[in-house]
Amino acid sequence: MFTGEHERLLDDKGRLSLPPTFRRHLVDSAFLTRSTSAPCLYMFPQEEIRRVADRLKQRVLDGEVTTNEQRRWAASIHEVKTDAQGRMAIPPKLRTFAGLDREVVLIGVMERAEIWDAEAWSAVEQDSDEGINEGMWL
């Protein structure tokens, strides 16, 4: 499970150093994709990207999602390898999509991690939590 908030800097080659707690969930690679609802990237381990893909295929069969939506999302998936230092290179197209330049924040969202531009994440954090009832999930 991915948890926590981790501030990082992208190097000049667009590489991101993963927190040790994230590395153990990713083995040698991760799957990066665009978020469909926020200006960030999703990072999945192999087992979870398969579960997400299976759910998406079923939603297409049930008529809840179009095949073009499936195509667009699947085309945005990039498998990235981690190097010996626990870094991964984020493809330029994905960096552009999420507005990632230098300062980024990785957050754990249980089954996935998200990669945010530091300023964009700060804006999300400052958004009002009014109306959230933690008793709904605790």
TORLUM-681311 format. One record per residue (C-alpha): residue number from 1; x negated, y, z negated. Coordinates in steps of 0.05 Angstrom, whole numbers, plus 5000, padded with zeros to 4 digits. Layout:
N
<node n="NUM" c1="X" c2="Y" c3="Z"/>
...
//
This chain:
138
<node n="1" c1="5000" c2="5000" c3="5000"/>
<node n="2" c1="4975" c2="5069" c3="5019"/>
<node n="3" c1="4981" c2="5121" c3="4964"/>
<node n="4" c1="4950" c2="5188" c3="4944"/>
<node n="5" c1="4927" c2="5251" c3="4977"/>
<node n="6" c1="4857" c2="5256" c3="5005"/>
<node n="7" c1="4825" c2="5320" c3="5034"/>
<node n="8" c1="4775" c2="5307" c3="5089"/>
<node n="9" c1="4736" c2="5342" c3="5144"/>
<node n="10" c1="4734" c2="5319" c3="5216"/>
<node n="11" c1="4663" c2="5318" c3="5242"/>
<node n="12" c1="4643" c2="5349" c3="5309"/>
<node n="13" c1="4660" c2="5284" c3="5345"/>
<node n="14" c1="4731" c2="5282" c3="5316"/>
<node n="15" c1="4714" c2="5227" c3="5266"/>
<node n="16" c1="4750" c2="5220" c3="5201"/>
<node n="17" c1="4720" c2="5187" c3="5139"/>
<node n="18" c1="4771" c2="5142" c3="5107"/>
<node n="19" c1="4779" c2="5138" c3="5031"/>
<node n="20" c1="4754" c2="5072" c3="5004"/>
<node n="21" c1="4824" c2="5054" c3="4980"/>
<node n="22" c1="4850" c2="5060" c3="5052"/>
<node n="23" c1="4792" c2="5022" c3="5083"/>
<node n="24" c1="4810" c2="4958" c3="5046"/>
<node n="25" c1="4879" c2="4958" c3="5079"/>
<node n="26" c1="4852" c2="4968" c3="5149"/>
<node n="27" c1="4797" c2="4916" c3="5155"/>
<node n="28" c1="4760" c2="4938" c3="5219"/>
<node n="29" c1="4813" c2="4977" c3="5256"/>
<node n="30" c1="4877" c2="5018" c3="5250"/>
<node n="31" c1="4933" c2="5037" c3="5296"/>
<node n="32" c1="4945" c2="5112" c3="5304"/>
<node n="33" c1="5008" c2="5141" c3="5334"/>
<node n="34" c1="5046" c2="5206" c3="5337"/>
<node n="35" c1="5100" c2="5218" c3="5286"/>
<node n="36" c1="5168" c2="5227" c3="5317"/>
<node n="37" c1="5191" c2="5274" c3="5262"/>
<node n="38" c1="5132" c2="5315" c3="5237"/>
<node n="39" c1="5068" c2="5347" c3="5264"/>
<node n="40" c1="5023" c2="5291" c3="5239"/>
<node n="41" c1="4995" c2="5223" c3="5258"/>
<node n="42" c1="5016" c2="5156" c3="5230"/>
<node n="43" c1="4963" c2="5105" c3="5213"/>
<node n="44" c1="4984" c2="5032" c3="5208"/>
<node n="45" c1="4947" c2="4968" c3="5193"/>
<node n="46" c1="4956" c2="4913" c3="5245"/>
<node n="47" c1="5010" c2="4875" c3="5206"/>
<node n="48" c1="5053" c2="4937" c3="5197"/>
<node n="49" c1="5048" c2="4963" c3="5269"/>
<node n="50" c1="5075" c2="4895" c3="5290"/>
<node n="51" c1="5134" c2="4901" c3="5241"/>
<node n="52" c1="5149" c2="4971" c3="5266"/>
<node n="53" c1="5145" c2="4948" c3="5339"/>
<node n="54" c1="5192" c2="4890" c3="5324"/>
<node n="55" c1="5243" c2="4937" c3="5291"/>
<node n="56" c1="5238" c2="4984" c3="5350"/>
<node n="57" c1="5249" c2="4927" c3="5400"/>
<node n="58" c1="5311" c2="4907" c3="5362"/>
<node n="59" c1="5337" c2="4978" c3="5361"/>
<node n="60" c1="5329" c2="4981" c3="5437"/>
<node n="61" c1="5368" c2="4915" c3="5444"/>
<node n="62" c1="5422" c2="4943" c3="5398"/>
<node n="63" c1="5427" c2="5007" c3="5441"/>
<node n="64" c1="5404" c2="5053" c3="5384"/>
<node n="65" c1="5340" c2="5073" c3="5420"/>
<node n="66" c1="5328" c2="5082" c3="5494"/>
<node n="67" c1="5274" c2="5045" c3="5532"/>
<node n="68" c1="5243" c2="5113" c3="5550"/>
<node n="69" c1="5238" c2="5130" c3="5476"/>
<node n="70" c1="5205" c2="5062" c3="5465"/>
<node n="71" c1="5157" c2="5074" c3="5522"/>
<node n="72" c1="5137" c2="5143" c3="5498"/>
<node n="73" c1="5123" c2="5119" c3="5427"/>
<node n="74" c1="5086" c2="5056" c3="5449"/>
<node n="75" c1="5044" c2="5097" c3="5497"/>
<node n="76" c1="5021" c2="5141" c3="5440"/>
<node n="77" c1="4992" c2="5082" c3="5400"/>
<node n="78" c1="4916" c2="5078" c3="5398"/>
<node n="79" c1="4877" c2="5023" c3="5364"/>
<node n="80" c1="4816" c2="5055" c3="5332"/>
<node n="81" c1="4757" c2="5018" c3="5301"/>
<node n="82" c1="4723" c2="5038" c3="5237"/>
<node n="83" c1="4647" c2="5043" c3="5237"/>
<node n="84" c1="4599" c2="5019" c3="5182"/>
<node n="85" c1="4609" c2="5086" c3="5145"/>
<node n="86" c1="4684" c2="5078" c3="5144"/>
<node n="87" c1="4697" c2="5131" c3="5197"/>
<node n="88" c1="4745" c2="5128" c3="5255"/>
<node n="89" c1="4746" c2="5171" c3="5317"/>
<node n="90" c1="4814" c2="5203" c3="5328"/>
<node n="91" c1="4829" c2="5207" c3="5403"/>
<node n="92" c1="4831" c2="5280" c3="5429"/>
<node n="93" c1="4903" c2="5275" c3="5453"/>
<node n="94" c1="4926" c2="5255" c3="5384"/>
<node n="95" c1="4884" c2="5309" c3="5350"/>
<node n="96" c1="4917" c2="5360" c3="5396"/>
<node n="97" c1="4987" c2="5334" c3="5382"/>
<node n="98" c1="4977" c2="5340" c3="5307"/>
<node n="99" c1="4937" c2="5405" c3="5309"/>
<node n="100" c1="4877" c2="5372" c3="5276"/>
<node n="101" c1="4816" c2="5416" c3="5280"/>
<node n="102" c1="4770" c2="5410" c3="5219"/>
<node n="103" c1="4807" c2="5406" c3="5152"/>
<node n="104" c1="4855" c2="5348" c3="5146"/>
<node n="105" c1="4893" c2="5313" c3="5092"/>
<node n="106" c1="4908" c2="5239" c3="5090"/>
<node n="107" c1="4968" c2="5219" c3="5050"/>
<node n="108" c1="4992" c2="5150" c3="5032"/>
<node n="109" c1="5065" c2="5136" c3="5049"/>
<node n="110" c1="5069" c2="5064" c3="5024"/>
<node n="111" c1="5066" c2="5021" c3="5086"/>
<node n="112" c1="5029" c2="5073" c3="5127"/>
<node n="113" c1="4983" c2="5132" c3="5119"/>
<node n="114" c1="4993" c2="5200" c3="5152"/>
<node n="115" c1="4940" c2="5248" c3="5177"/>
<node n="116" c1="4959" c2="5322" c3="5172"/>
<node n="117" c1="4926" c2="5388" c3="5188"/>
<node n="118" c1="4911" c2="5417" c3="5119"/>
<node n="119" c1="4952" c2="5480" c3="5130"/>
<node n="120" c1="5012" c2="5441" c3="5157"/>
<node n="121" c1="5010" c2="5394" c3="5097"/>
<node n="122" c1="5006" c2="5453" c3="5049"/>
<node n="123" c1="5070" c2="5481" c3="5079"/>
<node n="124" c1="5105" c2="5414" c3="5068"/>
<node n="125" c1="5081" c2="5413" c3="4996"/>
<node n="126" c1="5107" c2="5483" c3="4984"/>
<node n="127" c1="5175" c2="5465" c3="5012"/>
<node n="128" c1="5228" c2="5461" c3="4958"/>
<node n="129" c1="5240" c2="5393" c3="4926"/>
<node n="130" c1="5308" c2="5417" c3="4902"/>
<node n="131" c1="5359" c2="5363" c3="4910"/>
<node n="132" c1="5310" c2="5305" c3="4906"/>
<node n="133" c1="5332" c2="5255" c3="4854"/>
<node n="134" c1="5275" c2="5208" c3="4836"/>
<node n="135" c1="5325" c2="5165" c3="4799"/>
<node n="136" c1="5347" c2="5141" c3="4867"/>
<node n="137" c1="5283" c2="5101" c3="4876"/>
<node n="138" c1="5254" c2="5093" c3="4806"/>
//
